[in-house]
Structures are given as structure tokens and as C-alpha cells.
Amino acid sequence: MKKTFVAVLLALVMLTSALSVSFAEEAQDPVTIVVWKNTDSAERIDLMESYHQKFMEQYPWITIKYTAIPGGDYATKLELAFANEDAPDVFWSGAADASYIENGYVAKLDEAFENWDYKDNILSNHLDAIRSLDTKNGNLYMIPDGTNINCLWYRPDWYAEAGLSTKTWEDIFTAIEALTDKGNDRYGVSIRGGSGAAQNLEMMMFSYAGITSYFDENGVCNVRDPKVVEFVQRWLGNYGVYSAESDLSNGWTELAAAFQSGRAALIQHNTGSASGHLQAFAGDTTKFAAMSFPYADNGKCVQPNDLPSGIMISEQCANKEAAFLYATFMASGDFTSEWSRLVGALPSDKLVLENEAWIQETPWMKMGADMLLSSDTEFYMIPKYLPNYSSILANEINPLVQFVMTGEMTAQEFCETWAALMEAEYADFYAD
């Protein structure tokens, strides 16, 4: 009996060994992965290439063929490549386009992702944002690597001197009034009335209202909510009273100038503008700080769940397993930390957010990491899956912001117009 058991055990060991050798030999068949990324900075290209070398050392049977493409040409080149069935195996997306999914250009990654040992360390809200692009099935078509965090930049020295708080939206409105000193050309806020005004307004008004859904279950747009209308009236009502009259045409450049010159105590932007503030204030971080959007009256801390950047795999790719190895290698750990630090983004990797010294020691990055990791944070999904969402904001809603600022349109009329346009877009999308 003992001899029989030993014989069976030996046979199992030999079989396992044979299988291991077979898999190893299969894995080591030479594979080439073509990679595109929208990168035109020499420093960024060098970082990519150094990590490609590390990847190929770890997976010696895989060769990376990398092409850096200037950002302005990137989307057009990708579209042409897919149309000609000559797409890269892997490409990086600044903010994944739902059309790649709808056109069948990219591979579904759910099964591979579920089998990835590291999957629980990727931010769930980033995964939710990507899944929202596949409105019919909620499948995963991209591995996220990071994003900027939308926030409020403020003067902590002025707030401290006046004994002001930043915890709630009510605190913010109180501070805007208290810190305005028109006689000294100082205002409590600078408002974005020009390019990009509607998108920035949208993020704040959902946070103020504590609303986490753009539409209700019947397709009614929550821009109609009374708390949203209230915020629009209060925020844009600051114009000319607690903000400068020149704010009417402010784009980002003018908004930054108002804050960095000491004429405004508060602006809304994202963590990507930190480098400009650092330079303007000569590295003095007592004069500028970032806060996540504060708590609403209903006790919720709501942030916009904007699309992260990340890595997609072409459906045309002949070696999807190798491509997925590449995607996970580059979207986690050392590379995503170094890349995020270089570009001023916050990575999707929770362990990097929690442990990297450069994040924990940089106030605005720590703010963003704390917000992303907090169980108190809730997110509203920006509906970028709607084909005309961005054009509606830019072409239809943005020009109306100035009419509300000057009193030619009420906040109620503005929100009703906005909601109606989005509801029509929503209905058209789901009618197909």
C-alpha cells in the first residue's frame, strides 16, 4: 500500500513538473507588444523607456515596441489606426472615450482583472468611472493609472488670520464674504465666467447639494434639484459683490492670475495647478493650500468621479495575455508612482497613495490621497458616456453662465435649460 501511494505521489509530481515546463515554454515564445502613448516630453519618454526595460527584464520573452505621439495628433492617429486595422496592441488613454468601446476597438478586461492578485489595491471609484463608459453592461475596458483631483485652492494665511473654517460649504460662503475688501482690490473668490465655466460649476453644485447621481431612475436630470439651483444662485451671485467684475470672462489663465497675485482668496481648479502656485508664491506653502470639496448640508462629502487616465488593450491584439501583463505592470507600483509624481497626478494604486513619501509630504497630494481613501467620500458620476455631453456643456450651457452672473437669466431658468438638454441627450442615448 505504501509503495502504491509513493508511486502515485511521484507520478503527480512528475505531471505537475511537466505542466510547469510546458507553461514556461509557452510563456517564453517570443512576443512583441506595440505600445502607444500621448507623450512628447523627453523626460516622460525617458521614464517610459526605463520602465519598459525593467518590464522586459522581468518578462524576457516579451519585447515592447513603444511609440511616443504628441498629444495633439494622438486621437486622430488612433482613430485612423483602428479604421485601417493597424492599431497598437496597447494604448494609453488620457480619459477613455466611450466610442472605443461602442466601436468594438478595445478588449474587455473583466476576467483578467478578476484574476489579478493586485486588483483590490486599485481605487474602486476609478474602476466605477471606467465601467460607466459601458452603459449597457458595465464591463471594464481599461486599467486606470491615475488622475488629478478637483479641489478648491485657498489662502490658508488669510483664513487663519480671520479665524475662518473650511469644513462645510456654508463655511466657504461665510469666508467669501468675510475676506472681501474691495478698497484694497481683494475679493473672497474669483469666479470662472468664461471658457470651462459650466464644467467647473457642475462639480461644485453637485457637491453643495450632496447629490451622487446625475439622473434619477426615470432619467430626470438632478440639475433641477432645488439645492443645485440654490448653489448656482449663491455662487454666481457673488459676481461683482464678492468677486471682481472682470471675472465675467475669466478662463483658467485669468482665474490663476487672480489667485496668484493676491486678489482672490479662493478659486476652483485641480491639483494639477500646484506647480504654478508654487512658482507664484516662491515655494511658500503658507500662502496657498488645496481642500477637497467640503461637506453639504445633508452631511455628505461629494466629489466628482471624473475619468482617470489608464491603459487599454486593442481587440486586434494577438497577445492579450502579454498585453495585460504590461498594463498591470505599468498601472501599479513603482512606475505609476514615478509617473504620477512627474506629471502631478494622484495614482489609482491605493498602496502608493498610502505609503509613498512624496505624496504624504506634499500637502495637496496628501489632501487628494486622504479624500480618495476616506470612507466618508462619495462620488457623483460625470456622464461622459453621453456622446454630446461635453459639447452641450461647452456650446449650450457655458455661454449662459454669464447671463446668470449679470442677472439676465435666473438660476432657475439656467438649471431648467441645462437639465432639459441633458434629459433629451439621455433619452436619445437609451432609445437606441
ChimeraX attribute file (.defattr): number of C-alpha atoms within 10 A of each C-alpha:
attribute: neighborCount
match mode: 1-to-1
recipient: residues
	/A:1	6
	/A:2	7
	/A:3	8
	/A:4	9
	/A:5	10
	/A:6	11
	/A:7	12
	/A:8	12
	/A:9	12
	/A:10	12
	/A:11	12
	/A:12	12
	/A:13	12
	/A:14	12
	/A:15	12
	/A:16	12
	/A:17	12
	/A:18	12
	/A:19	12
	/A:20	12
	/A:21	12
	/A:22	12
	/A:23	11
	/A:24	11
	/A:25	11
	/A:26	11
	/A:27	16
	/A:28	13
	/A:29	10
	/A:30	10
	/A:31	16
	/A:32	15
	/A:33	20
	/A:34	17
	/A:35	20
	/A:36	21
	/A:37	21
	/A:38	19
	/A:39	18
	/A:40	13
	/A:41	11
	/A:42	10
	/A:43	10
	/A:44	15
	/A:45	16
	/A:46	11
	/A:47	14
	/A:48	20
	/A:49	14
	/A:50	12
	/A:51	15
	/A:52	20
	/A:53	14
	/A:54	14
	/A:55	18
	/A:56	14
	/A:57	12
	/A:58	10
	/A:59	15
	/A:60	15
	/A:61	16
	/A:62	21
	/A:63	18
	/A:64	17
	/A:65	14
	/A:66	18
	/A:67	15
	/A:68	17
	/A:69	16
	/A:70	13
	/A:71	13
	/A:72	11
	/A:73	10
	/A:74	16
	/A:75	16
	/A:76	10
	/A:77	13
	/A:78	17
	/A:79	15
	/A:80	12
	/A:81	13
	/A:82	19
	/A:83	11
	/A:84	9
	/A:85	11
	/A:86	13
	/A:87	23
	/A:88	23
	/A:89	23
	/A:90	25
	/A:91	23
	/A:92	21
	/A:93	21
	/A:94	19
	/A:95	17
	/A:96	23
	/A:97	16
	/A:98	19
	/A:99	15
	/A:100	18
	/A:101	18
	/A:102	12
	/A:103	9
	/A:104	13
	/A:105	19
	/A:106	22
	/A:107	18
	/A:108	18
	/A:109	17
	/A:110	16
	/A:111	10
	/A:112	13
	/A:113	18
	/A:114	11
	/A:115	9
	/A:116	13
	/A:117	8
	/A:118	12
	/A:119	16
	/A:120	12
	/A:121	13
	/A:122	21
	/A:123	20
	/A:124	15
	/A:125	20
	/A:126	25
	/A:127	19
	/A:128	18
	/A:129	25
	/A:130	28
	/A:131	21
	/A:132	21
	/A:133	25
	/A:134	17
	/A:135	15
	/A:136	9
	/A:137	9
	/A:138	14
	/A:139	19
	/A:140	22
	/A:141	26
	/A:142	27
	/A:143	29
	/A:144	31
	/A:145	30
	/A:146	26
	/A:147	24
	/A:148	22
	/A:149	27
	/A:150	23
	/A:151	24
	/A:152	20
	/A:153	24
	/A:154	22
	/A:155	21
	/A:156	20
	/A:157	15
	/A:158	17
	/A:159	17
	/A:160	10
	/A:161	8
	/A:162	12
	/A:163	9
	/A:164	17
	/A:165	15
	/A:166	20
	/A:167	15
	/A:168	18
	/A:169	20
	/A:170	16
	/A:171	14
	/A:172	20
	/A:173	17
	/A:174	15
	/A:175	22
	/A:176	23
	/A:177	16
	/A:178	15
	/A:179	20
	/A:180	21
	/A:181	15
	/A:182	15
	/A:183	7
	/A:184	8
	/A:185	12
	/A:186	21
	/A:187	27
	/A:188	29
	/A:189	31
	/A:190	30
	/A:191	33
	/A:192	29
	/A:193	28
	/A:194	19
	/A:195	15
	/A:196	16
	/A:197	24
	/A:198	22
	/A:199	16
	/A:200	17
	/A:201	20
	/A:202	17
	/A:203	21
	/A:204	25
	/A:205	21
	/A:206	25
	/A:207	27
	/A:208	27
	/A:209	26
	/A:210	24
	/A:211	24
	/A:212	21
	/A:213	16
	/A:214	17
	/A:215	19
	/A:216	10
	/A:217	7
	/A:218	8
	/A:219	14
	/A:220	18
	/A:221	22
	/A:222	21
	/A:223	26
	/A:224	19
	/A:225	17
	/A:226	13
	/A:227	20
	/A:228	24
	/A:229	20
	/A:230	15
	/A:231	20
	/A:232	25
	/A:233	18
	/A:234	13
	/A:235	18
	/A:236	23
	/A:237	17
	/A:238	21
	/A:239	24
	/A:240	17
	/A:241	14
	/A:242	24
	/A:243	28
	/A:244	22
	/A:245	15
	/A:246	15
	/A:247	21
	/A:248	22
	/A:249	15
	/A:250	21
	/A:251	16
	/A:252	19
	/A:253	9
	/A:254	17
	/A:255	23
	/A:256	21
	/A:257	17
	/A:258	24
	/A:259	23
	/A:260	20
	/A:261	12
	/A:262	16
	/A:263	21
	/A:264	28
	/A:265	27
	/A:266	28
	/A:267	22
	/A:268	23
	/A:269	20
	/A:270	21
	/A:271	24
	/A:272	18
	/A:273	14
	/A:274	18
	/A:275	11
	/A:276	14
	/A:277	22
	/A:278	15
	/A:279	11
	/A:280	17
	/A:281	15
	/A:282	10
	/A:283	13
	/A:284	11
	/A:285	16
	/A:286	11
	/A:287	18
	/A:288	23
	/A:289	20
	/A:290	26
	/A:291	21
	/A:292	24
	/A:293	25
	/A:294	24
	/A:295	23
	/A:296	21
	/A:297	15
	/A:298	10
	/A:299	12
	/A:300	20
	/A:301	26
	/A:302	26
	/A:303	28
	/A:304	20
	/A:305	21
	/A:306	23
	/A:307	27
	/A:308	26
	/A:309	24
	/A:310	24
	/A:311	27
	/A:312	27
	/A:313	27
	/A:314	23
	/A:315	19
	/A:316	18
	/A:317	19
	/A:318	13
	/A:319	15
	/A:320	19
	/A:321	12
	/A:322	19
	/A:323	25
	/A:324	20
	/A:325	15
	/A:326	22
	/A:327	22
	/A:328	18
	/A:329	17
	/A:330	23
	/A:331	23
	/A:332	24
	/A:333	17
	/A:334	14
	/A:335	20
	/A:336	21
	/A:337	25
	/A:338	16
	/A:339	20
	/A:340	19
	/A:341	15
	/A:342	12
	/A:343	12
	/A:344	18
	/A:345	24
	/A:346	28
	/A:347	31
	/A:348	31
	/A:349	23
	/A:350	19
	/A:351	15
	/A:352	22
	/A:353	23
	/A:354	14
	/A:355	10
	/A:356	14
	/A:357	11
	/A:358	15
	/A:359	23
	/A:360	17
	/A:361	10
	/A:362	11
	/A:363	15
	/A:364	24
	/A:365	24
	/A:366	19
	/A:367	19
	/A:368	24
	/A:369	21
	/A:370	16
	/A:371	19
	/A:372	24
	/A:373	15
	/A:374	11
	/A:375	9
	/A:376	12
	/A:377	16
	/A:378	19
	/A:379	22
	/A:380	20
	/A:381	18
	/A:382	20
	/A:383	22
	/A:384	18
	/A:385	21
	/A:386	18
	/A:387	16
	/A:388	16
	/A:389	16
	/A:390	14
	/A:391	11
	/A:392	16
	/A:393	20
	/A:394	16
	/A:395	11
	/A:396	15
	/A:397	19
	/A:398	21
	/A:399	17
	/A:400	19
	/A:401	23
	/A:402	21
	/A:403	17
	/A:404	21
	/A:405	24
	/A:406	15
	/A:407	13
	/A:408	11
	/A:409	14
	/A:410	16
	/A:411	23
	/A:412	19
	/A:413	13
	/A:414	20
	/A:415	21
	/A:416	16
	/A:417	16
	/A:418	21
	/A:419	20
	/A:420	15
	/A:421	18
	/A:422	24
	/A:423	17
	/A:424	13
	/A:425	17
	/A:426	21
	/A:427	13
	/A:428	12
	/A:429	14
	/A:430	11
	/A:431	7
	/A:432	5
